[in-house]
Amino acid sequence: PEPWPTFTGQTPMTRADLEREVARARKRGWATNRDEWIPGLTVVAAPVLLRERLLGCVVVAAPSSRVDAAHLAALSTRIVQAAADIAGRLEPERN
């Protein structure tokens, strides 16, 4: 296999690391990337799902220095709700 691409020292270094992070994101309903792609950038995302089909994501990116644990918790809650609201609006009415 080709070498795993790394962007920063925070990038998951192995397939197992990445698989653990994906499993964690699926379980909680949102994902985060803190300094893994660009140093100093935190990204929080939640999927917009319609009947288990991925239609898109709601994403917020902010300077890592402004996203502490409490802010991350609040952001993730709001992003998950926004994604659910969007999915609800896309759901055709059932008769």
C-alpha atoms as one frame of an Amber mdcrd trajectory, in Angstrom:
protein
   0.000   0.000   0.000   0.985   3.616  -0.560   2.198   5.651   2.419  -0.539
   7.244   4.481  -0.766  10.996   3.723  -0.092  13.202   6.722  -0.699  16.920
   6.941   0.192  17.654  10.574   1.343  15.785  13.658  -2.350  15.364  14.558
  -3.280  13.471  11.371  -4.351   9.863  12.114  -1.228   7.861  11.342  -2.637
   4.407  10.598  -5.666   2.820   9.023  -6.666   1.525  12.479  -6.506   5.085
  13.894  -8.728   6.340  11.090 -11.190   3.446  11.443 -11.502   4.156  15.193
 -12.212   7.812  14.485 -14.826   6.969  11.832 -16.539   4.517  14.206 -16.550
   7.155  16.946 -18.044   9.756  14.585 -20.770   7.358  13.437 -21.680   6.505
  17.020 -22.013  10.113  18.191 -23.446  11.475  14.925 -20.750  14.065  14.213
 -17.056  14.293  13.425 -14.305  16.666  14.349 -10.928  17.484  12.885  -8.748
  19.431  15.290  -5.446  20.480  13.744  -5.373  17.270  11.653  -5.408  18.991
   8.274  -4.291  22.549   8.970  -2.582  23.580  12.217  -4.822  25.934  14.172
  -8.070  24.891  12.454 -10.886  22.918  14.054 -13.722  21.586  11.893 -16.953
  20.045  13.209 -19.353  18.288  10.821 -22.613  16.341  10.877 -24.140  14.394
   7.988 -27.441  15.291   6.357 -29.021  11.862   5.929 -32.250  10.985   4.181
 -33.263   7.346   4.586 -29.639   6.520   5.471 -28.392   8.174   2.268 -25.767
  10.892   2.650 -26.937  14.071   0.942 -24.377  16.473   2.360 -22.917  17.807
   5.580 -23.304  20.774   7.873 -19.817  22.029   8.694 -18.355  24.737  10.898
 -14.674  25.640  10.787 -13.066  27.884  13.392  -9.673  28.723  14.827  -8.695
  25.964  17.272  -7.860  28.587  19.877 -11.564  29.526  19.992 -12.947  25.966
  20.294 -12.541  24.616  23.824 -14.342  21.502  25.094 -17.504  23.396  26.099
 -17.665  25.209  22.773 -17.106  21.937  20.900 -19.997  20.322  22.783 -22.311
  23.232  21.980 -21.230  23.341  18.338 -21.717  19.620  17.831 -25.217  19.740
  19.324 -26.247  22.642  17.089 -24.696  21.131  13.968 -26.400  17.762  14.495
 -29.732  19.564  14.975 -29.201  21.680  11.858 -28.423  18.562   9.811 -31.574
  16.858  11.139 -33.659  19.966  10.356 -32.355  20.040   6.781 -33.068  16.334
   6.322 -36.576  16.870   7.704 -37.245  19.604   5.167 -36.075  17.363   2.352
 -38.272  14.437   3.407 -41.297  14.277   1.098 -44.603  14.372   2.922 -46.101
  10.978   3.484 -49.824  10.482   2.914
